[in-house]
C-alpha cells in the first residue's frame, strides 16, 4: 500500500507542530550542506531551506507518491531525491529529520552512523514519535492479533525501534556528540472524535499492516479498529496527547 500524501496532510497542522520546536534547535549559518531525511511532501523541507541562507538542501524520501508532491517545492538550492535513511552517504553540515527515522531499524547503530556523516562542527537535529504505548497503537496490535487478520499477517506485528530519551543522549555523547539537547514532549491535539484518530493512524502506523494484508481485509480491519477506539472514546472531542522525542547534537 503506497503512502497517501492527501491522507497524511489531513492533519497537517497537528503533524507540523513539532517542526516549529525542531527548527529552533538548528544552528543557522550561511552556506550549509543540508539533508532532510524523510522529507515527505516537501513543505517543511522548503521552510527549512528558506531559513538557511545560501545553503544547498536536499530532501530524500523512499515514497514515490510523497516525492511527486515534494517536487512542487523544488527551487534553486533545494532539490528532492528518492532514497532511504539507511543508505544515506556523503558529508553534511546539517542532518535534519522530522518524524521519519522511526521507520529505520537499529537506532543504536543508525544514530552513530548519522553523526559520522557530519563534518566537524556539523549538527544532527531529529524528531522521533515516541507514542507507541498509547491506545491508538496498542489497539492496532490487538486487532492484528485477531482472525482473519492474524492469519493474513502470519502473526507479524510491527515493532518500532525507538529508544528512550536517556538512551539517545548516551548514544550521542558516546559517539562524539556535544552541545546536546534531548527531550520528550507531549503535543496536545484535540480531534473531533475517535474516528478521526483512526484516520490519523491510517496515514502512518497502519501503512505497514495494509502492505501485508490483502486489500479485501483493509476495511474490515479498519472497522474493527474503529470499534476499539469508539469503546475507549465513545464521544468527542478527543484529547490526543502525542509524545515525541526531539534531539540535537553537534559533532566534535
N, C-alpha and C positions, 0 to 999 in steps of 0.2 A: 504494500500500500504506500503510494508516494506521499510525501509531505504536502499539505494543502495550505498554501500561503494565506488564502482568504479566511480559512478557519483559524489559523494561528493568529492572524491580525484582528480577529473578532474582539479580543480582549487586549488590544494594543496598549491602551492607557495603563492598565494594570501591569502588563508584562514589561513595559518600558520603564516603570518607576525605579527599579534597581539601577538602571543605566545612569540615572541622574546622580546617584551616590557613587557609582563606579567611576564615572568620568572625572569626578572631583579628586580621585586618587592619582590621576595621571599627572606626571611632571611635564608641564607644557614647555617645549623647546622648539626652535625652528629646525627645519631640515631633517626630520626624523625618518627613519625607515621603519614602517609600521605594518604589522599583520594583525587582522581581526579574524580569530578562529571561530568558525560557525557564524558567518555574517548574516544568515537568514535572508530576509527580504531587502536588506541593504540600507534601510532608512537610518539606523543607528550608526552604521559604519560611515555614512555620509556626514552625520553630525560629529562623529569623532574626527574625521578628516578636516572638517570645517574648523575645528577647534585647535588644529595643529598646523600652524602656518608653514608654507613651503615644504611640506612633508610628502613623502611617497607612501601611499597607503594601499594595501591590497586586502580584500576580504575574500576568504575561502569558505566554501560550504560543499558538502557532499551531495546535496539535493539539487538536481537539475531544475525542479519546479521553483525552489527558492531563488536559485541563481538567475533564472529567467526574469523574475521580478526585480532582483537586485541590479541587473544591467541597466535599468532605467535610472539608477542613481549615479552611474559612472560619469566621470569628468576628468579633465587633466589632473594628474596626481592622485586619482582614485580609480582603481580597477577591481574587477571581481573574477575569480578563477575557481574551477572545480578542484576540490582536494579534500583530504581527510586530516583531522587533527593529528592522528598518529604518524602520518607520513610527512609532516611539515619539516622543511630543512631551511638552511640559509642563516644569515646573521642579521639581527634585528636590534633596533633601539627601543622598540616597544612591542611587546606581545600582549594583545588585548583579547579578552573573550567574555562575552556576556551570555550566560546561560547556555553553554554548549559542551564544556569538557566533561559533563556528567555522562555523555554518550561514549566517551573514550574509556577504555579499560585500564586497570593497573596504575592508579594515581601515584603510588609510591615510586614508580619508575617514570611516569609521564611528567610529573612536576619538575624533578631534577633535569629531565631532558629539555624541557622548555626553558628552564633557567640557563642551560648550557648553550642555547641558541642566541642568547643575548650578548651583545657587545659589552665590554666592561662599562659599568655605569648605566646599562640598559635596564628597562623596567618590565616586570611581569604584572599585569593587572587583570584580575579574573573574578567573575561572579558565578557561583555554583548553587543551583537549587539544593536545599537540604531538607525538603518537606516530606521525606519518604515514609515517616511514621504516621502521617496524617491519614484520617479515614479515607480520603479520596484515593490514596494509594493502596491502603490495606484492603479496601473493597475490590480493587482490581484483582489482587491475588486471590481473594476469596471466590470471586466469580470465575476466575480461570481454573480454580480447583474443582468446579462443578462440571458435570456432564451436560451436554456433549463437548464442552469446551476443553476439558482436561484431555480427553482422547485426541481431539484435533491438535492440541498443542504438545501432545506426547509428554504431559506433565511439566512442560517448561514454564518457568516463571522468570521474569526479568529481575536481575539483581543489580542494583545501582552501585557503582564503585566509589561513591563519595565518602570521604574520610571525615573525621571530627575536626573542629576548629584547631584544637591543640596539635593534632597530627600534621595539619598543613603548616602551622607555624614552625614546628620542629623540622619538617622536611625542608622548608625554605632556608632556615638558619643553617642546617647541616650541609647544605649544598651551595653555600656561597651567597645566600640572600642577606641583605641588610636593609635598613630603613623599613622594617616590616610593619605592615598594617594588616591584621587578620581579625575579622569579627563576624558574628552571626546576627542577623536582623530579621525580625518578623514584619513582613509587609502586610498591612491591614487592607484587605479587599472586601467589598460588600457587593455580592451578586444578587440577582433578582430572586432566585430560588435554587433548589437542588439540581434541577435540570440544567441550569447554567453551569454548575460545577461539572456535570457530565460532559457538556460541550467543551468546556475548558480542557478537560483531561483527554478528550478525543483528539485534540490537536497536538498532543505531546506524548504523555506517558502511555497512552493506549496504542500509539502507532506501531511499536514492535509486535504487539499481540495480534493486531489485524494483519500484519505482514505474514504471520504464521498460520492464520486461520483461513479456511475457505470464505469467500465473500458472503455466501449464504448464511454464515454464522455471525457476521458483524452486527446486524441489527438485533438478533436475539441476545447477543452478549450485551449490547448497549441497553436493552430494555431491562435485563436482569440487574445490570449495574445501576441503572436509574432507580430501580425498586429499592436497592440497598440505600442509596443516597436519600431517597424520599423517606425511608424509615428513620434515618438519622436526623434529617432536617425536613419535617413534614410541612413547614410553611416558610415563607420568605419574609423579608430578605434574609440572606445567609451571610454570616461573617466568615470569611475565608482568610485565615491567618497563614501566610506563606513564608516559611523560613528559607533564608538564603545566606550563604557564606560569601563574603567579599574579602579579597586578599590583594595585597600589593607588596612587591619586593624589588629592590634594585640588585643587580649583580655586582659583587665586589670587583 
